[in-house]
Amino acid sequence: MAAPLPNTQQAMRRRNLSLVLHAVAAHGPLSRAAVAARVGLTRAAVSTLVDELIRDGLLVELGPSRPGTVGRPGSALQLNERGPAGLGAEIGVDHLAVCAMDLAGRIRARTELASANRDRSPAPALAQLAGLVRQVAAEAELGGLRPVGLAVAVPGLVARDSSLVVRAPNLGWEGVDIGPELRAALPGLPVTVDNEANLGALAELWRGGHDPAPRDFVHVSAEIGIGAAVVLDGQLLRGTHGFAGELGHVPVRPEGPECACGGRGCLEQYAGEEAVLRASGLSPEEAAAQHPGPGGRIAVLAVRAASGDQRARRALRGAGSALGIALAGAVNLLDPEKVVLGGALTPLAPWLLPALERELGRRLTDPARPGSGAVTVSRLGPDGPLLGAASSVVQAVLDDPAGFRDPAGAAEPAGIRGSDA
């Protein structure tokens, strides 16, 4: 997200451009008069700002709107479907994915590739990812879009305000700066990198379909490991080093098995994908063979549980209980409005939730606050981190449109230029 602007006349203008663009993004199509009413600026001021946003290729006018009121109809404004686009990418343990999102949040191009990235050298994985990004960027450009940035989701710790993957144990990567290689392969395209749970939480905040959107929540997601992100008052809590949210390494049974992180009895040892597979009587390799491709092992678990397999259901109940123990500390500490279960956990929610909510309810400090209903399941499913990555670029455009002008200059949009009425 864009950094706060200083209090200068130029900064105020940039903030007002953002206000107008956000209003159209949230409520459009809107006339100029309707935008003025929503943002609290004069019609003349809004008209000037709208002209600038049209010139920069961010808004278009559709022609006269028909609001059903007396007077000349205003010209309806909407986000430009052929304007800036955000590119999102995800490096998963078993896949690579890339998408292009327009300003309205629509996915306009996407590709996904099964890729065994665990213990793979970063260089070939990043070269493969760069090829997918170039492919999706080309598709987006054919659709009239202008990619303005790339955000990459990774299953590991990312140093704050950098592209350095400090540690991604499920990839086997440590101290890998993935930014330079991607920037070299994609000249001129800004690249940011973030933890997959953080980006999944931002997708939930911006694209989750909640009405109203929760402002305070803990978002839990999983691939091989388990991650979490905390959103407080609509802002992501990152922590001093950017490592907030490592729920998978919260000990739930201190004398339990040793974890790859060096601790014992961590949540991942009971609710991680591989732990649950083994508890259900399957090796990860067997599950992958039964259902190859991204998300296949989770799909095997879901199918077994749905068919009544008691061992699979018992394993998922155990995972749900462990999740409830770990989450109880976070809920008691932060008092969030919701806990959101997302990522690869969503297909397993019917069998995880009862034990999770029961454990959570037992351990909350406020006896008047039941565990049941405190947890909701994300509608975004496993796509959350990828959508959050692309959305973070789009959000940066909405937050500071002046920073994303088309250097080539926008063509005069089609349609009828309307009045201020």
C-alpha positions as CSV (number, residue, x, y, z in Angstrom):
1,M,0.0,0.0,0.0
2,A,1.1,3.5,-0.7
3,A,2.9,5.4,2.1
4,P,1.0,8.4,3.6
5,L,1.6,11.6,1.7
6,P,2.9,14.8,3.5
7,N,0.6,17.7,4.0
8,T,1.4,19.9,1.0
9,Q,-0.9,21.3,-1.7
10,Q,0.4,18.8,-4.1
11,A,-0.1,16.0,-1.6
12,M,-3.6,17.2,-1.0
13,R,-4.4,17.0,-4.7
14,R,-3.0,13.5,-4.9
15,R,-5.2,12.5,-1.9
16,N,-8.2,14.0,-3.6
17,L,-7.4,12.1,-6.9
18,S,-7.4,8.9,-4.8
19,L,-10.7,9.8,-3.1
20,V,-12.4,10.2,-6.5
21,L,-10.9,7.0,-7.9
22,H,-11.8,5.0,-4.8
23,A,-15.4,6.4,-4.9
24,V,-15.8,5.2,-8.5
25,A,-14.1,1.9,-7.8
26,A,-16.5,1.2,-4.8
27,H,-19.8,2.6,-6.2
28,G,-19.4,3.3,-9.9
29,P,-20.6,4.0,-12.5
30,L,-21.2,7.4,-11.0
31,S,-21.8,10.9,-12.4
32,R,-19.5,13.7,-11.5
33,A,-22.2,15.1,-9.2
34,A,-22.6,11.8,-7.5
35,V,-18.8,11.5,-6.9
36,A,-18.8,15.1,-5.5
37,A,-21.6,14.1,-3.1
38,R,-19.7,11.0,-1.9
39,V,-16.3,12.6,-1.4
40,G,-17.4,16.0,0.0
41,L,-15.7,18.1,-2.6
42,T,-17.2,20.8,-4.9
43,R,-18.5,19.7,-8.3
44,A,-16.0,22.0,-9.9
45,A,-13.1,20.5,-8.0
46,V,-14.3,17.0,-8.8
47,S,-14.7,17.8,-12.5
48,T,-11.1,19.0,-12.6
49,L,-9.8,15.8,-10.8
50,V,-12.0,13.6,-13.1
51,D,-10.5,15.2,-16.2
52,E,-7.0,14.4,-14.9
53,L,-7.9,10.8,-14.2
54,I,-9.4,10.4,-17.6
55,R,-6.4,12.0,-19.2
56,D,-4.2,9.5,-17.3
57,G,-6.2,6.5,-18.5
58,L,-7.7,5.6,-15.1
59,L,-11.3,6.6,-15.7
60,V,-13.6,6.6,-18.7
61,E,-17.0,8.3,-19.4
62,L,-19.7,6.0,-20.6
63,G,-22.2,8.6,-21.8
64,P,-25.3,10.1,-20.2
65,S,-26.5,8.2,-17.1
66,R,-30.3,7.9,-16.3
67,P,-30.7,8.4,-12.6
68,G,-34.4,9.0,-12.8
69,T,-34.1,12.6,-11.5
70,V,-35.1,15.9,-13.1
71,G,-32.5,17.8,-15.1
72,R,-29.8,16.9,-17.6
73,P,-28.3,13.5,-16.9
74,G,-24.6,13.4,-15.9
75,S,-22.1,11.4,-17.8
76,A,-21.4,8.1,-16.0
77,L,-17.8,7.4,-14.9
78,Q,-16.3,4.0,-14.5
79,L,-12.8,2.6,-14.1
80,N,-10.9,2.2,-17.3
81,E,-11.0,-1.5,-18.4
82,R,-8.0,-0.8,-20.6
83,G,-5.9,1.0,-17.9
84,P,-3.3,-0.1,-15.4
85,A,-3.2,-3.7,-14.2
86,G,-1.6,-5.4,-11.3
87,L,0.3,-8.6,-11.8
88,G,0.3,-11.2,-8.9
89,A,2.4,-14.3,-8.7
90,E,2.6,-17.1,-6.2
91,I,5.5,-19.5,-5.5
92,G,3.9,-22.6,-3.9
93,V,5.6,-25.8,-2.8
94,D,3.9,-27.6,-5.7
95,H,3.0,-24.9,-8.2
96,L,3.7,-21.5,-9.7
97,A,0.8,-19.2,-10.6
98,V,0.5,-15.7,-12.2
99,C,-2.5,-13.5,-12.9
100,A,-3.3,-10.0,-14.2
101,M,-6.0,-8.0,-12.5
102,D,-7.6,-4.8,-13.8
103,L,-8.6,-1.8,-11.6
104,A,-12.1,-3.2,-11.0
105,G,-10.6,-6.4,-9.5
106,R,-11.3,-8.6,-12.5
107,I,-8.8,-11.3,-13.5
108,R,-8.0,-10.7,-17.1
109,A,-5.3,-13.3,-17.7
110,R,-4.0,-16.2,-15.6
111,T,-1.7,-19.2,-15.8
112,E,-0.8,-21.9,-13.3
113,L,1.9,-24.6,-13.6
114,A,2.5,-27.7,-11.5
115,S,6.1,-27.3,-10.2
116,A,7.9,-29.3,-7.6
117,N,9.6,-26.4,-5.8
118,R,10.5,-28.1,-2.5
119,D,14.3,-28.1,-2.1
120,R,14.6,-26.8,-5.7
121,S,17.3,-24.3,-6.4
122,P,15.8,-20.8,-6.4
123,A,17.4,-19.8,-9.8
124,P,15.4,-22.2,-12.1
125,A,12.2,-21.7,-10.2
126,L,12.5,-17.9,-10.5
127,A,13.4,-18.2,-14.2
128,Q,10.3,-20.3,-14.8
129,L,8.2,-17.8,-12.8
130,A,9.6,-14.9,-14.9
131,G,8.6,-16.7,-18.1
132,L,5.0,-17.1,-16.7
133,V,4.9,-13.4,-15.7
134,R,6.0,-12.4,-19.2
135,Q,3.4,-14.6,-20.7
136,V,0.6,-13.1,-18.6
137,A,1.8,-9.6,-19.1
138,A,1.7,-10.1,-22.8
139,E,-1.9,-11.4,-22.6
140,A,-2.9,-8.5,-20.5
141,E,-1.4,-6.0,-23.0
142,L,-3.3,-7.7,-25.8
143,G,-6.4,-6.9,-23.8
144,G,-5.4,-3.2,-23.7
145,L,-4.1,-3.3,-20.1
146,R,-0.8,-1.7,-18.9
147,P,0.9,-3.8,-16.2
148,V,2.4,-1.4,-13.6
149,G,3.8,-3.7,-10.9
150,L,4.3,-7.3,-9.8
151,A,3.7,-8.7,-6.3
152,V,4.9,-12.2,-5.4
153,A,3.5,-14.4,-2.6
154,V,5.9,-16.8,-1.0
155,P,5.4,-19.4,1.8
156,G,8.0,-18.0,4.2
157,L,9.4,-15.1,6.2
158,V,10.1,-12.0,4.1
159,A,12.2,-9.2,5.6
160,R,10.1,-6.1,6.0
161,D,10.2,-3.6,3.0
162,S,12.4,-5.9,1.0
163,S,12.3,-8.8,-1.4
164,L,14.5,-11.0,0.8
165,V,13.1,-14.4,1.7
166,V,14.8,-14.9,5.1
167,R,13.5,-18.4,5.5
168,A,11.0,-20.6,3.6
169,P,11.4,-24.0,5.3
170,N,8.9,-25.8,3.1
171,L,10.8,-24.6,0.0
172,G,14.2,-25.2,1.6
173,W,15.2,-21.5,0.8
174,E,17.1,-19.4,3.2
175,G,18.5,-15.9,2.6
176,V,17.2,-15.7,-1.0
177,D,16.6,-12.2,-2.4
178,I,14.2,-13.0,-5.3
179,G,13.7,-9.4,-6.4
180,P,16.9,-8.8,-8.4
181,E,16.4,-11.8,-10.7
182,L,12.7,-11.0,-11.4
183,R,13.5,-7.3,-12.0
184,A,16.3,-8.2,-14.4
185,A,13.9,-10.5,-16.3
186,L,11.2,-7.9,-16.3
187,P,12.9,-4.5,-16.8
188,G,11.0,-1.5,-15.6
189,L,8.4,-3.4,-13.7
190,P,8.4,-2.7,-9.9
191,V,8.6,-6.0,-7.9
192,T,7.4,-6.5,-4.3
193,V,7.5,-9.7,-2.3
194,D,5.4,-10.7,0.7
195,N,4.4,-13.7,2.8
196,E,1.5,-15.7,1.3
197,A,-0.6,-15.4,4.5
198,N,-0.2,-11.6,4.6
199,L,-1.4,-11.4,1.0
200,G,-4.2,-13.8,1.6
201,A,-5.4,-11.6,4.5
202,L,-5.3,-8.5,2.3
203,A,-7.3,-10.3,-0.4
204,E,-9.9,-11.1,2.3
205,L,-9.9,-7.4,3.4
206,W,-10.3,-6.0,-0.2
207,R,-12.0,-8.8,-2.2
208,G,-13.5,-11.2,0.4
209,G,-17.1,-10.3,-0.3
210,H,-17.9,-9.6,3.4
211,D,-20.8,-7.2,4.1
212,P,-19.6,-5.3,6.0
213,A,-15.9,-6.1,5.6
214,P,-14.3,-7.0,9.0
215,R,-11.8,-4.4,10.2
216,D,-10.2,-6.7,12.8
217,F,-9.5,-10.3,12.0
218,V,-7.0,-13.1,12.1
219,H,-6.6,-14.9,8.8
220,V,-5.3,-18.4,8.9
221,S,-4.1,-20.1,5.7
222,A,-2.1,-23.2,4.7
223,E,-0.2,-24.9,2.0
224,I,2.3,-27.5,3.4
225,G,2.8,-25.3,6.5
226,I,0.4,-23.0,8.3
227,G,0.6,-19.3,8.4
228,A,-1.5,-16.5,9.8
229,A,-1.9,-12.7,9.3
230,V,-3.4,-10.2,11.6
231,V,-5.5,-7.2,10.4
232,L,-6.3,-4.5,13.0
233,D,-8.4,-1.5,12.1
234,G,-8.1,-2.4,8.4
235,Q,-4.3,-2.5,8.5
236,L,-2.0,-5.4,8.3
237,L,0.1,-6.0,11.4
238,R,3.6,-6.8,10.2
239,G,5.8,-6.6,13.3
240,T,9.2,-5.1,13.8
241,H,10.9,-7.4,11.3
242,G,7.9,-8.2,9.1
243,F,7.5,-11.7,10.6
244,A,4.2,-11.3,12.5
245,G,1.7,-14.2,12.1
246,E,3.9,-17.3,12.4
247,L,1.0,-19.3,13.8
248,G,2.3,-22.6,12.5
249,H,5.2,-22.5,14.9
250,V,3.2,-21.7,18.0
251,P,3.6,-24.8,20.3
252,V,0.4,-26.5,21.1
253,R,2.0,-29.5,22.9
254,P,5.4,-28.4,24.2
255,E,6.6,-32.0,24.6
256,G,5.5,-33.0,21.1
257,P,7.6,-34.0,18.1
258,E,10.5,-31.8,16.9
259,C,9.7,-29.3,14.2
260,A,11.8,-28.1,11.3
261,C,12.0,-24.7,13.0
262,G,13.9,-26.2,15.9
263,G,11.0,-26.1,18.3
264,R,8.8,-29.0,19.6
265,G,5.1,-29.6,19.4
266,C,4.4,-26.8,16.9
267,L,1.0,-26.4,15.4
268,E,2.3,-27.6,12.0
269,Q,3.2,-31.0,13.6
270,Y,-0.5,-31.6,14.1
271,A,-2.4,-29.5,11.6
272,G,0.1,-29.1,8.7
273,E,-0.9,-30.9,5.5
274,E,1.7,-33.7,5.8
275,A,0.9,-34.3,9.4
276,V,-2.8,-34.7,8.7
277,L,-2.1,-37.0,5.7
278,R,0.0,-39.3,7.8
279,A,-2.6,-39.3,10.6
280,S,-5.2,-40.3,8.1
281,G,-3.1,-43.2,6.9
282,L,-1.6,-41.7,3.8
283,S,1.9,-40.7,2.9
284,P,2.3,-37.4,1.1
285,E,3.7,-39.3,-1.9
286,E,0.7,-41.6,-2.0
287,A,-1.8,-38.7,-1.9
288,A,0.1,-36.9,-4.6
289,A,0.0,-39.9,-6.8
290,Q,-3.7,-40.3,-6.3
291,H,-4.4,-36.7,-7.2
292,P,-1.5,-35.0,-9.0
293,G,-1.2,-31.3,-9.4
294,P,-1.6,-28.2,-7.2
295,G,-3.9,-28.8,-4.2
296,G,-4.2,-32.5,-5.1
297,R,-3.2,-33.9,-1.6
298,I,-5.8,-31.7,0.1
299,A,-8.4,-32.9,-2.5
300,V,-7.6,-36.5,-1.5
301,L,-8.3,-35.7,2.1
302,A,-11.5,-33.9,1.3
303,V,-12.8,-36.8,-0.8
304,R,-11.9,-39.3,1.9
305,A,-13.6,-37.3,4.6
306,A,-16.7,-36.7,2.5
307,S,-17.0,-40.4,1.7
308,G,-17.1,-41.2,5.5
309,D,-13.5,-42.4,6.0
310,Q,-13.3,-42.4,9.8
311,R,-9.5,-42.2,9.9
312,A,-9.4,-39.1,7.7
313,R,-12.2,-37.5,9.8
314,R,-10.4,-38.3,13.0
315,A,-7.2,-36.8,11.6
316,L,-9.1,-33.6,10.7
317,R,-10.7,-33.4,14.1
318,G,-7.3,-33.6,15.7
319,A,-6.0,-30.8,13.3
320,G,-9.0,-28.7,14.1
321,S,-8.4,-29.1,17.9
322,A,-4.8,-28.1,17.5
323,L,-5.8,-25.1,15.4
324,G,-8.3,-24.1,18.2
325,I,-5.6,-24.3,20.9
326,A,-3.2,-22.1,18.8
327,L,-5.8,-19.6,17.9
328,A,-7.2,-19.2,21.4
329,G,-4.0,-17.3,22.4
330,A,-4.3,-15.0,19.4
331,V,-8.0,-14.3,20.0
332,N,-7.4,-13.7,23.8
333,L,-4.5,-11.4,23.0
334,L,-6.0,-9.4,20.1
335,D,-9.8,-9.7,20.6
336,P,-10.5,-9.7,16.8
337,E,-14.0,-9.5,15.3
338,K,-13.4,-12.7,13.3
339,V,-11.1,-15.6,12.6
340,V,-11.0,-16.3,8.8
341,L,-10.0,-19.8,7.6
342,G,-8.5,-19.5,4.2
343,G,-6.1,-20.9,1.7
344,A,-5.8,-24.6,1.2
345,L,-7.7,-25.1,4.5
346,T,-11.0,-24.1,3.0
347,P,-12.0,-27.4,1.3
348,L,-11.4,-29.1,4.7
349,A,-13.5,-26.6,6.7
350,P,-16.6,-28.9,7.2
351,W,-14.4,-31.3,9.2
352,L,-12.0,-28.9,10.9
353,L,-14.5,-26.3,12.2
354,P,-16.5,-28.3,14.8
355,A,-13.3,-29.3,16.8
356,L,-11.7,-25.9,16.2
357,E,-14.7,-23.9,17.5
358,R,-15.2,-26.3,20.4
359,E,-11.5,-25.8,21.5
360,L,-11.6,-22.1,20.9
361,G,-14.8,-21.7,22.9
362,R,-13.3,-23.6,25.9
363,R,-10.3,-21.3,26.0
364,L,-11.6,-17.8,25.5
365,T,-11.3,-15.5,28.5
366,D,-14.7,-13.9,27.9
367,P,-17.3,-16.5,28.8
368,A,-20.0,-14.5,27.1
369,R,-18.2,-14.9,23.7
370,P,-18.9,-18.3,22.3
371,G,-16.4,-20.1,20.0
372,S,-19.2,-21.0,17.6
373,G,-19.6,-18.4,14.9
374,A,-16.3,-16.7,15.7
375,V,-14.7,-18.5,12.7
376,T,-15.7,-17.9,9.1
377,V,-14.5,-19.6,5.9
378,S,-13.0,-17.5,3.2
379,R,-14.9,-17.5,-0.2
380,L,-11.5,-17.0,-1.9
381,G,-10.2,-20.4,-1.1
382,P,-6.7,-21.4,-2.2
383,D,-6.6,-18.4,-4.6
384,G,-6.4,-15.9,-1.7
385,P,-2.6,-15.3,-1.8
386,L,-2.5,-14.9,-5.6
387,L,-5.5,-12.5,-5.6
388,G,-4.0,-10.6,-2.7
389,A,-0.7,-10.2,-4.6
390,A,-2.4,-8.7,-7.7
391,S,-4.8,-6.7,-5.5
392,S,-1.9,-5.1,-3.6
393,V,-0.7,-3.5,-6.9
394,V,-4.2,-2.4,-7.8
395,Q,-4.7,-0.9,-4.4
396,A,-1.4,1.0,-4.8
397,V,-2.9,2.6,-7.9
398,L,-6.2,3.5,-6.2
399,D,-4.3,4.9,-3.2
400,D,-2.0,7.2,-5.3
401,P,-3.2,7.4,-8.9
402,A,-0.8,10.3,-9.7
403,G,2.1,7.8,-9.3
404,F,0.8,5.6,-12.1
405,R,0.2,7.9,-15.0
406,D,0.6,6.4,-18.5
407,P,3.9,7.9,-19.8
408,A,2.6,7.5,-23.3
409,G,-0.5,9.6,-22.5
410,A,-4.0,8.3,-22.6
411,A,-6.2,8.5,-25.6
412,E,-9.3,10.6,-25.5
413,P,-12.0,8.1,-24.2
414,A,-15.0,7.3,-26.2
415,G,-18.4,8.5,-25.0
416,I,-20.1,11.8,-24.5
417,R,-18.6,14.3,-22.1
418,G,-21.3,15.1,-19.6
419,S,-22.3,18.1,-17.6
420,D,-21.8,18.5,-13.8
421,A,-25.5,18.0,-13.2
